[in-house]
Amino acid sequence: MNKFTTWIASKGLGSVLTLAVLLLVAFPLVFDIFRLNLVGKYLSYGFVALGLVMLWGYGGVLSLGQGVFFGLGGYAMAMFLKLEASDPVTTKIQSTPGIPDFMDWNQLTALPLWWQPFEHLPFALFAVVAVPTILAFIIGYAMFKRRVGGVYFAIITQAVALILTVLIIGQQGYTGGVNGMTDLKTVLGWDTRTDSAKYLLYYLCTFLLLGSIALCLWVQKSKLGTLLLAMRDKEDRVRFSGYDVAMFKVFVFCLAAALSGIGGALFTLQVGFMSPSFVGIVPSIEMVIYAAVGGRMSLVGAVYGTLLVNFGKTYFSESLPDLWLFLMAALFIGVTMAFPDGLAGVWETKVKPWWKRKQAERLAIRKAVEADAASDAPVTQTGNPGRKPPLTGSVSGQSA
């Protein structure tokens, strides 16, 4: 057991193990299925927060449009679910998949060609990761190769989020418009609305989130992670050392996009709909707040930040519906002003040193007690117990 705890401490996995116990054991025991489903929804946002830790914290690139990739992953999954929920068209010759209801309302009589591959679940799962990654590669390659960064890149990602929102709403016949894609109930005939399905989806989301943390930790501890940190702090020095800084930025941007797409797909599965309200500028900025509150340099802290912000959002909206927006704003401002490094910074700078001091004090007290006990112990004689010890000094001389 001591070897295991020592290995956990040496690898820095104690916080990850604590998070795993909290998500896999504590929450399912404490919360009912409704609240647990809400937690699963919050954890789907956690994928975006992890991507922002890698992109913003390690890569030094702030993106204010991660909702784009979250929405693309969610829409890729929603397209498959919506086709499955649509009633098939049966003729005398064959039975073909039906078209979604919003296409019927917009006088579309046939399924568009680019919708047809989403009839198959493997392709939909592939698109959940591939579509956000490809878009991120196109944007990142075009921007970073021209050395566009800083606030200009953040504004461009906001523009992309706005453009995609307008596109989704404007193409109502193909995307469902402002209402999005709703009434998503089954996956290959499996009803996702039952309690057992909600438990299974929660654990699926949790395991994938922990796996994503492990992947990001592996990247951080590799040479690539070291180069990302060096690029963030001294970009010109890394470039003059012969490395292609632009492609490093493209890689971490694509990684963040892929994680966001996975989160969007899991959100769609657990909530049962996807709409453009999760794609625009406002949700993208909220996702940055998740990472800022948790700590933009900590993967586990980003997950805690996501849970804290969304728990606060739910609690304030239920308890104080007229004031909850002001309370959320106060929470954001208060946390960022009091703890500029987020919750993870509080742990590293306040809680961890205090805990180490307490452990050192306990160890010193234990050693002092052991020393006192050793000094107070009676001296035992060796040899013949019946023989008296000889007299020494002047007394023995007088007797002689």
Solvent accessible surface area in square Angstrom, and as a share of the most:
residue,aa,sasa,rsa
1,M,180,0.80
2,N,122,0.63
3,K,178,0.75
4,F,102,0.42
5,T,66,0.38
6,T,88,0.51
7,W,124,0.43
8,I,20,0.10
9,A,78,0.60
10,S,83,0.54
11,K,97,0.41
12,G,49,0.48
13,L,43,0.21
14,G,33,0.32
15,S,56,0.36
16,V,26,0.15
17,L,81,0.40
18,T,82,0.48
19,L,0,0.00
20,A,16,0.12
21,V,79,0.45
22,L,53,0.26
23,L,0,0.00
24,L,42,0.21
25,V,78,0.45
26,A,32,0.25
27,F,22,0.09
28,P,22,0.14
29,L,143,0.71
30,V,109,0.63
31,F,54,0.22
32,D,87,0.45
33,I,38,0.19
34,F,125,0.52
35,R,86,0.31
36,L,1,0.00
37,N,28,0.14
38,L,34,0.17
39,V,0,0.00
40,G,0,0.00
41,K,57,0.24
42,Y,6,0.02
43,L,1,0.01
44,S,0,0.00
45,Y,19,0.07
46,G,0,0.00
47,F,1,0.00
48,V,0,0.00
49,A,0,0.00
50,L,0,0.00
51,G,0,0.00
52,L,0,0.00
53,V,0,0.00
54,M,0,0.00
55,L,0,0.00
56,W,47,0.17
57,G,0,0.00
58,Y,25,0.09
59,G,1,0.01
60,G,40,0.38
61,V,8,0.05
62,L,55,0.27
63,S,0,0.00
64,L,32,0.16
65,G,2,0.02
66,Q,0,0.00
67,G,0,0.00
68,V,1,0.01
69,F,4,0.02
70,F,0,0.00
71,G,1,0.01
72,L,32,0.16
73,G,0,0.00
74,G,0,0.00
75,Y,17,0.06
76,A,4,0.03
77,M,4,0.02
78,A,0,0.00
79,M,15,0.07
80,F,7,0.03
81,L,5,0.03
82,K,9,0.04
83,L,11,0.05
84,E,56,0.25
85,A,43,0.33
86,S,17,0.11
87,D,120,0.62
88,P,86,0.54
89,V,80,0.46
90,T,103,0.60
91,T,79,0.46
92,K,210,0.89
93,I,163,0.83
94,Q,110,0.49
95,S,70,0.45
96,T,51,0.30
97,P,67,0.42
98,G,1,0.01
99,I,39,0.20
100,P,0,0.00
101,D,57,0.29
102,F,8,0.03
103,M,0,0.00
104,D,88,0.46
105,W,167,0.59
106,N,50,0.26
107,Q,149,0.66
108,L,44,0.22
109,T,133,0.77
110,A,71,0.55
111,L,22,0.11
112,P,20,0.13
113,L,146,0.72
114,W,131,0.46
115,W,1,0.00
116,Q,75,0.33
117,P,50,0.32
118,F,19,0.08
119,E,58,0.26
120,H,110,0.49
121,L,33,0.16
122,P,100,0.63
123,F,78,0.32
124,A,0,0.00
125,L,93,0.46
126,F,133,0.55
127,A,3,0.02
128,V,6,0.04
129,V,60,0.35
130,A,15,0.11
131,V,59,0.34
132,P,0,0.00
133,T,39,0.23
134,I,103,0.52
135,L,51,0.25
136,A,0,0.00
137,F,88,0.37
138,I,103,0.52
139,I,21,0.11
140,G,0,0.00
141,Y,96,0.36
142,A,34,0.26
143,M,39,0.17
144,F,7,0.03
145,K,82,0.35
146,R,169,0.62
147,R,171,0.62
148,V,39,0.22
149,G,24,0.23
150,G,60,0.57
151,V,94,0.54
152,Y,151,0.57
153,F,1,0.00
154,A,4,0.03
155,I,98,0.50
156,I,54,0.27
157,T,5,0.03
158,Q,40,0.18
159,A,45,0.35
160,V,34,0.19
161,A,0,0.00
162,L,97,0.48
163,I,114,0.58
164,L,27,0.13
165,T,22,0.13
166,V,93,0.54
167,L,97,0.48
168,I,11,0.06
169,I,73,0.37
170,G,56,0.54
171,Q,83,0.37
172,Q,82,0.37
173,G,11,0.10
174,Y,74,0.28
175,T,21,0.12
176,G,4,0.04
177,G,0,0.00
178,V,100,0.58
179,N,103,0.53
180,G,5,0.05
181,M,2,0.01
182,T,62,0.36
183,D,76,0.40
184,L,9,0.04
185,K,71,0.30
186,T,35,0.20
187,V,23,0.13
188,L,126,0.63
189,G,63,0.61
190,W,95,0.33
191,D,45,0.23
192,T,13,0.08
193,R,136,0.50
194,T,61,0.35
195,D,81,0.42
196,S,81,0.52
197,A,0,0.00
198,K,56,0.24
199,Y,81,0.31
200,L,105,0.52
201,L,6,0.03
202,Y,1,0.00
203,Y,65,0.25
204,L,75,0.37
205,C,0,0.00
206,T,0,0.00
207,F,116,0.48
208,L,75,0.37
209,L,0,0.00
210,L,27,0.13
211,G,40,0.39
212,S,10,0.06
213,I,0,0.00
214,A,59,0.46
215,L,81,0.40
216,C,0,0.00
217,L,34,0.17
218,W,173,0.61
219,V,4,0.02
220,Q,25,0.11
221,K,138,0.58
222,S,32,0.21
223,K,138,0.59
224,L,44,0.22
225,G,0,0.00
226,T,84,0.49
227,L,24,0.12
228,L,0,0.00
229,L,54,0.27
230,A,38,0.30
231,M,3,0.01
232,R,79,0.29
233,D,88,0.45
234,K,115,0.49
235,E,54,0.24
236,D,81,0.42
237,R,163,0.59
238,V,10,0.06
239,R,51,0.19
240,F,167,0.70
241,S,74,0.48
242,G,69,0.66
243,Y,76,0.29
244,D,67,0.35
245,V,3,0.02
246,A,12,0.10
247,M,70,0.31
248,F,38,0.16
249,K,23,0.10
250,V,3,0.02
251,F,84,0.35
252,V,0,0.00
253,F,1,0.00
254,C,17,0.10
255,L,24,0.12
256,A,0,0.00
257,A,0,0.00
258,A,17,0.13
259,L,5,0.03
260,S,0,0.00
261,G,0,0.00
262,I,46,0.23
263,G,0,0.00
264,G,0,0.00
265,A,7,0.05
266,L,7,0.03
267,F,1,0.00
268,T,1,0.00
269,L,24,0.12
270,Q,14,0.06
271,V,48,0.28
272,G,16,0.16
273,F,68,0.28
274,M,0,0.00
275,S,10,0.07
276,P,6,0.04
277,S,76,0.49
278,F,32,0.13
279,V,0,0.00
280,G,9,0.09
281,I,53,0.27
282,V,105,0.61
283,P,23,0.14
284,S,0,0.00
285,I,68,0.34
286,E,46,0.21
287,M,3,0.01
288,V,15,0.09
289,I,36,0.18
290,Y,5,0.02
291,A,0,0.00
292,A,26,0.20
293,V,0,0.00
294,G,0,0.00
295,G,2,0.02
296,R,94,0.34
297,M,82,0.37
298,S,28,0.18
299,L,7,0.03
300,V,12,0.07
301,G,5,0.05
302,A,0,0.00
303,V,0,0.00
304,Y,67,0.25
305,G,0,0.00
306,T,1,0.01
307,L,8,0.04
308,L,67,0.34
309,V,4,0.02
310,N,6,0.03
311,F,70,0.29
312,G,11,0.11
313,K,63,0.27
314,T,28,0.16
315,Y,136,0.52
316,F,43,0.18
317,S,41,0.26
318,E,99,0.44
319,S,55,0.36
320,L,81,0.40
321,P,87,0.55
322,D,125,0.65
323,L,93,0.46
324,W,60,0.21
325,L,116,0.58
326,F,146,0.61
327,L,56,0.28
328,M,8,0.03
329,A,45,0.35
330,A,61,0.47
331,L,43,0.21
332,F,41,0.17
333,I,100,0.51
334,G,37,0.36
335,V,16,0.09
336,T,59,0.34
337,M,151,0.67
338,A,67,0.52
339,F,81,0.34
340,P,111,0.70
341,D,94,0.49
342,G,0,0.00
343,L,56,0.28
344,A,20,0.16
345,G,11,0.11
346,V,35,0.20
347,W,125,0.44
348,E,92,0.41
349,T,84,0.49
350,K,138,0.58
351,V,55,0.31
352,K,74,0.31
353,P,46,0.29
354,W,117,0.41
355,W,114,0.40
356,K,123,0.52
357,R,136,0.50
358,K,72,0.31
359,Q,88,0.39
360,A,60,0.46
361,E,91,0.41
362,R,122,0.44
363,L,86,0.43
364,A,60,0.47
365,I,113,0.57
366,R,141,0.52
367,K,122,0.52
368,A,54,0.42
369,V,92,0.53
370,E,104,0.47
371,A,60,0.46
372,D,87,0.45
373,A,64,0.50
374,A,74,0.58
375,S,88,0.57
376,D,118,0.61
377,A,58,0.45
378,P,119,0.75
379,V,133,0.76
380,T,113,0.66
381,Q,156,0.69
382,T,130,0.76
383,G,70,0.67
384,N,103,0.53
385,P,132,0.83
386,G,68,0.66
387,R,179,0.65
388,K,172,0.73
389,P,111,0.70
390,P,105,0.66
391,L,119,0.59
392,T,108,0.63
393,G,60,0.57
394,S,81,0.52
395,V,82,0.47
396,S,36,0.24
397,G,49,0.47
398,Q,152,0.67
399,S,89,0.57
400,A,119,0.93
